[in-house]
Amino acid sequence: MRAATRDGIDMGDASDLEGIDTDDLEPLTPDEELQFLVADCNRWIVEHGAHLRLDGEMRQETQALALRLGTRRFDLNRWWVLTPVDWSCPSCGRPKADIARIDRHERMMGHLHAHHDHMQDFIVQRLHAVSSARAEVVADENCEQFAARAAPVVSAYDPTVICADCNSADAAAKKALGLHPAFSFSPADIGRFVVARPNHAHELDFAAAARVWEERKAAFELRLALIEQIVKHAADNEHWYQYTDYRLHPDRIEQFAKAALWMAKLPPEYRLDHYIDLARRTPRQNVDLTAWRKRKIAAARTPTQSEIDHVARVTHGPAWRAAPDDWACPGCGRTKAELVRPSNKFKWSFDIDHRPFSDGQKHFVCQDCAQAHMSVAKEAGVPREAVSLDQLRCIVRAAPHRRHQFDSAAVDDVVRELTREAASVPE
């Protein structure tokens, strides 16, 4: 007797197996096990798909959209179902409700595409052409990897999901203007020459596309020249790339660890950082919890205005823009310009952090106040949110363009105060 029929996925009622010796059941074949797994996945998607931040035929919004367009049938591609229902194209700005349209088979067509810079393909193609044309081939697999790894340097934009109409507009504009096959319009540039209408294919403004090309032409020719230099080094086997097993890469090790935690079916709140803390919770011996406030800080020179501008625009732009121009750190009172200081990674750095304080609010503070906030809480053995901004201000001795120094006596007072407050809280 078989555990399931070969003709379907019907497992039957559990009562059907009553009185049957399960030892007499033949094991399922791998193909049958796969069928059961697929059936379970399908059942879960039907039951829970509406709660996902993803699209699909099971979504009520998508079904309603199809009915509005006059059909009950679908043609949805990979990127359509992997994006939210309220996704909008970054090129033409249309939401999915305006992108979808009826195809020639009377189906609701929902197609999105990963638009990429063709320079990524062209650099490898050029290497193959140059290397294979030589009387003696000296390139090897590492040479191809070297060329492929250089592709982001010559790419004008990162791969970006856009609607199928915008993706087609790129190809149509290049063909009409007779452009180099390796050139691609960026998602932002495509938006400058498409004329979008709800539930219809785009019309194209070729004059606008020509103007965009003229703006990009010089940079494209520079990128082509750079590719030829990279390809020559690779074909001559004069590159510097050395292969290491991808399983040894830090990001892969972290991905494997996350997958291992997920496969162990740990609860959602059991994140990687929590596991790391738990897995190494044995306290280190003889750790001086007061060392942070005893360090001698060397004086630093004042950065030039150009160096501050470089930090604000290039190396630390997101952090700089997170606070208004007239913002000052509430912990130490320093202005944004005064917070620019040397760090281990950068000649000049600027960082702020969103930290919880005893008033129940999160406040942006500079990186040095954030470090002091964490250190004083750790020394007192209390959560960070037990520390107040007033207590932080009390211990800090700040100066422009350098790390904080601290009033050790004031730290002693704050630690005693925090410890006393923690002890008075009923369990």
C-alpha positions in Angstrom: 0.0 0.0 0.0 1.3 3.4 -0.9 1.3 6.4 1.5 -0.2 8.6 -1.3 -1.5 8.1 -4.8 0.8 8.8 -7.7 -2.0 10.5 -9.6 -2.4 13.5 -7.3 -1.7 15.3 -4.1 -4.8 14.1 -2.2 -3.6 13.0 1.2 -7.1 12.0 2.1 -8.6 12.1 5.6 -6.5 11.1 8.5 -9.2 8.6 9.5 -8.5 6.7 6.3 -5.3 5.4 7.9 -6.9 4.2 11.1 -6.3 0.5 11.7 -3.5 0.4 9.1 0.0 -0.7 10.2 2.1 2.2 9.0 5.0 -0.1 8.6 3.2 -1.5 5.6 3.2 1.9 3.9 5.7 2.3 1.1 7.8 5.5 1.5 7.2 8.3 -0.9 9.5 8.8 -3.8 11.6 12.1 -4.0 9.2 13.3 -6.7 6.2 12.6 -4.5 7.8 14.3 -1.6 8.4 17.4 -3.8 4.7 17.3 -4.9 3.6 17.4 -1.2 6.0 20.2 -0.5 4.7 22.3 -3.4 1.2 21.6 -2.3 1.9 22.8 1.2 3.6 26.0 -0.2 0.6 26.6 -2.5 -1.8 26.2 0.4 0.1 28.6 2.6 0.3 31.2 -0.1 -3.4 31.0 -0.7 -4.2 31.3 3.0 -1.6 33.9 4.0 -0.6 35.7 0.7 -2.8 38.7 1.4 -0.8 39.5 4.4 2.6 39.6 2.6 4.1 42.8 1.3 4.2 41.1 -2.1 1.9 40.9 -5.1 0.3 38.0 -6.9 -2.9 36.7 -8.4 -4.3 35.9 -4.9 -4.2 39.6 -3.8 -7.7 41.2 -3.7 -6.2 44.4 -5.0 -4.7 42.7 -8.0 -7.9 40.8 -8.7 -9.9 44.0 -8.5 -7.5 45.6 -10.9 -7.9 42.8 -13.4 -11.7 43.1 -13.2 -11.4 46.9 -13.8 -9.4 46.2 -17.0 -12.0 43.6 -18.1 -10.4 40.2 -17.4 -10.0 37.5 -14.9 -6.8 36.1 -16.4 -3.2 37.1 -15.5 0.3 37.3 -17.0 2.5 38.5 -14.1 6.3 38.2 -14.3 8.9 37.6 -11.5 9.5 41.2 -10.5 5.8 42.0 -10.5 5.0 39.4 -7.8 8.2 40.2 -5.8 7.2 43.9 -5.4 4.4 45.4 -3.2 1.0 46.1 -4.6 1.6 49.9 -4.2 5.0 49.9 -6.0 5.6 52.7 -8.5 8.1 52.8 -11.4 11.1 55.1 -10.6 11.3 56.2 -14.2 7.8 57.1 -15.3 6.3 57.4 -11.8 3.3 55.2 -12.6 1.9 52.9 -9.9 1.1 49.3 -10.7 -2.6 50.2 -11.2 -1.5 52.4 -14.2 1.2 50.1 -15.5 -1.0 47.0 -16.0 -2.8 46.6 -19.2 -4.6 43.9 -21.3 -2.3 41.9 -23.6 -3.3 40.3 -27.0 -4.4 37.1 -25.1 -6.9 39.1 -23.0 -4.8 38.7 -19.9 -3.9 41.4 -17.4 -0.2 41.9 -18.2 2.0 43.0 -15.2 5.6 43.1 -16.2 8.6 44.7 -14.5 12.2 44.3 -15.5 15.6 44.7 -13.8 17.2 47.4 -15.9 21.0 47.3 -15.9 23.9 49.2 -17.5 25.1 47.2 -20.5 28.6 48.2 -19.7 28.6 45.3 -17.3 28.3 42.9 -20.2 30.4 44.9 -22.6 33.6 44.8 -20.5 33.6 41.0 -20.4 32.7 40.8 -24.1 35.7 43.1 -24.9 38.0 40.9 -22.8 36.9 37.8 -24.7 37.4 39.6 -28.1 40.8 41.0 -27.2 42.2 37.8 -25.6 40.9 35.4 -28.2 42.5 37.5 -31.0 46.0 37.2 -29.7 48.5 34.8 -31.0 49.2 33.5 -27.5 46.4 33.6 -24.9 47.8 34.3 -21.4 44.5 35.3 -19.7 42.9 32.8 -17.3 39.7 32.6 -15.3 40.9 35.1 -12.8 41.4 37.6 -15.6 37.7 37.4 -16.4 36.8 37.8 -12.8 39.0 40.9 -12.6 37.2 42.4 -15.6 33.8 41.5 -14.2 34.6 43.0 -10.8 35.6 46.3 -12.5 32.2 46.5 -14.1 30.6 48.7 -11.3 33.4 51.2 -11.8 32.3 51.9 -15.4 28.6 51.5 -14.8 26.5 54.7 -14.7 23.9 53.4 -12.4 23.0 50.3 -10.3 20.6 47.6 -11.5 17.1 49.0 -10.9 13.6 47.5 -11.3 11.5 49.6 -13.7 8.3 48.9 -15.6 8.4 47.0 -18.9 7.4 50.0 -20.9 10.3 52.1 -19.6 12.7 49.2 -20.2 11.5 49.0 -23.8 11.8 52.8 -24.2 15.5 52.5 -23.5 16.1 50.1 -26.3 13.8 52.0 -28.7 15.5 55.3 -28.1 19.0 53.8 -28.6 17.9 52.2 -31.9 16.3 55.4 -33.2 19.3 57.5 -32.3 21.8 54.9 -33.6 23.7 54.7 -30.2 26.5 52.4 -29.2 25.0 49.0 -28.1 26.8 49.2 -24.7 25.1 52.5 -23.8 22.0 52.4 -21.6 19.9 55.3 -20.4 19.6 55.4 -16.6 16.2 55.1 -14.9 16.2 58.8 -14.2 17.1 59.7 -17.8 14.4 57.4 -19.2 11.8 59.4 -17.3 12.9 62.5 -19.2 11.8 61.3 -22.6 8.8 58.9 -22.0 5.3 60.2 -22.3 3.3 57.9 -19.9 -0.4 57.2 -20.0 -2.4 54.9 -17.6 -2.7 51.3 -18.9 -1.0 52.1 -22.2 2.4 51.7 -23.7 4.7 54.7 -23.6 5.0 57.2 -26.4 8.6 58.5 -26.8 10.0 62.0 -27.2 13.1 61.3 -29.4 14.2 64.9 -29.4 14.3 64.8 -25.6 16.2 61.5 -25.7 18.8 63.1 -28.1 19.3 65.9 -25.6 19.9 63.4 -22.8 22.4 61.5 -25.0 24.4 64.7 -25.7 24.7 65.3 -22.0 26.0 61.7 -21.4 28.1 61.3 -24.5 31.4 62.6 -23.1 31.2 60.5 -19.9 30.3 57.4 -22.0 33.4 57.9 -24.2 35.5 58.2 -21.1 34.0 55.0 -19.8 34.8 53.2 -23.1 38.4 54.3 -22.8 38.7 53.1 -19.3 37.3 49.7 -20.3 40.0 49.3 -22.9 42.7 49.9 -20.2 41.1 47.4 -17.9 40.7 44.8 -20.7 44.4 45.3 -21.7 45.6 44.5 -18.2 43.3 41.5 -17.9 44.2 40.1 -21.4 47.9 40.6 -20.5 47.4 38.7 -17.3 48.8 41.8 -15.5 45.8 42.2 -13.1 45.9 42.0 -9.3 42.8 40.0 -8.5 43.3 36.8 -6.4 40.5 34.4 -5.9 39.3 33.3 -2.5 36.5 30.8 -1.8 33.2 32.7 -1.6 32.3 30.7 1.5 35.0 32.5 3.4 33.7 36.0 2.5 32.3 37.8 5.6 28.9 38.6 4.0 28.5 34.9 3.0 29.3 33.7 6.5 26.7 36.1 8.0 24.1 34.9 5.4 24.8 31.3 6.4 24.4 32.1 10.1 21.1 33.9 9.4 19.9 30.9 7.4 21.0 28.5 10.2 18.9 30.5 12.7 15.9 30.5 10.4 16.2 26.7 9.7 16.3 26.1 13.5 12.8 27.7 13.6 13.8 30.1 16.3 11.2 32.8 17.1 11.3 36.0 15.0 12.7 38.1 17.8 15.7 35.8 18.0 17.8 37.8 15.6 21.5 37.4 14.6 22.7 40.1 17.1 20.8 38.4 19.9 22.4 35.1 19.1 25.9 36.7 19.0 25.3 38.2 22.5 24.0 35.0 23.9 26.7 32.8 22.3 29.5 34.9 23.9 27.8 35.9 27.1 30.6 34.7 29.4 32.0 37.9 30.8 35.6 38.7 30.1 37.7 38.6 33.2 39.3 41.7 34.7 37.6 44.2 32.4 38.0 47.8 33.5 34.6 49.4 33.0 36.1 52.8 33.8 38.7 52.8 31.1 36.6 54.7 28.6 36.7 57.9 30.7 40.4 57.8 31.4 41.8 57.9 27.9 44.0 60.9 26.9 42.7 62.6 23.8 45.2 64.3 21.6 44.4 67.7 20.2 43.4 67.7 16.5 43.8 70.4 13.9 40.8 72.3 12.5 39.6 71.0 9.2 39.3 73.4 6.3 36.0 74.4 4.9 36.7 72.2 1.8 37.3 69.2 4.0 34.1 69.8 5.9 32.2 70.2 2.5 33.8 66.9 1.4 32.5 65.1 4.5 29.0 66.6 4.1 28.7 65.8 0.3 30.8 62.7 -0.2 31.9 60.5 2.7 29.1 61.1 5.2 26.2 62.7 3.2 23.3 60.7 4.7 24.4 61.4 8.3 25.0 65.1 7.5 21.6 65.5 5.9 19.8 63.7 8.8 20.1 66.9 10.9 19.2 70.5 9.9 22.0 72.9 9.3 21.4 74.8 12.6 21.4 71.6 14.6 23.7 71.2 17.6 24.3 68.0 19.6 22.1 68.1 22.7 24.7 66.2 24.7 27.8 68.4 24.1 26.4 71.5 22.3 28.8 71.2 19.4 27.6 72.3 15.9 27.7 70.1 12.9 30.9 71.6 11.6 32.5 71.2 15.1 31.6 67.5 15.1 33.8 66.8 12.1 36.9 65.0 13.4 39.4 62.3 12.5 38.4 58.6 12.9 40.1 55.3 12.4 38.6 54.9 8.9 38.4 58.4 7.5 40.7 61.4 7.6 37.6 63.4 8.6 34.3 61.9 9.8 30.9 62.9 10.9 28.3 60.6 12.5 25.2 61.0 14.6 23.1 58.4 16.3 19.5 58.1 17.4 19.6 57.1 21.1 16.9 56.4 23.8 17.1 58.5 27.0 15.3 58.5 30.3 12.6 61.0 29.1 11.2 58.2 27.0 12.3 59.9 23.8 15.0 59.2 21.2 17.4 62.0 20.5 20.0 62.5 17.8 23.5 62.9 19.5 27.0 63.0 18.1 29.1 59.8 17.8 31.1 60.8 20.9 28.0 61.4 23.1 26.6 58.2 21.8 29.7 56.3 22.9 29.6 58.0 26.3 25.9 57.3 26.7 26.6 53.6 26.2 29.7 53.5 28.3 28.3 55.2 31.4 25.2 52.9 31.3 27.5 49.8 31.0 29.6 51.0 33.9 26.5 51.5 36.0 25.0 48.2 34.9 21.8 49.8 33.7 20.0 50.0 30.3 21.0 52.9 28.1 17.5 54.4 28.3 18.0 54.9 32.1 20.6 57.7 31.3 19.3 61.3 31.0 20.5 64.0 28.7 21.3 66.1 31.8 23.5 63.3 33.1 25.3 63.1 29.8 25.9 66.8 29.7 27.3 66.7 33.3 30.1 64.2 32.4 31.2 65.5 29.0 34.1 67.9 28.4 33.8 68.6 24.7 36.1 70.4 22.3 35.7 70.9 18.5 37.1 68.3 16.1 38.2 65.7 18.6 36.8 62.9 20.8 35.3 63.7 24.2 37.2 63.9 27.5 35.3 63.3 30.7 35.0 64.7 34.3 35.8 61.5 36.2 34.4 62.8 39.5 31.2 63.7 37.7 31.0 60.2 36.1 31.4 58.7 39.6 28.4 60.8 40.8 26.3 59.8 37.8 27.1 56.1 38.1 26.1 56.2 41.8 22.9 58.0 40.9 22.0 55.5 38.2 22.8 52.5 40.4 20.7 54.0 43.2 17.8 54.6 40.9 18.0 51.1 39.4 18.0 49.6 42.9 14.9 51.6 43.9 12.8 50.3 41.0 10.5 47.4 42.2 11.0 44.1 40.4 
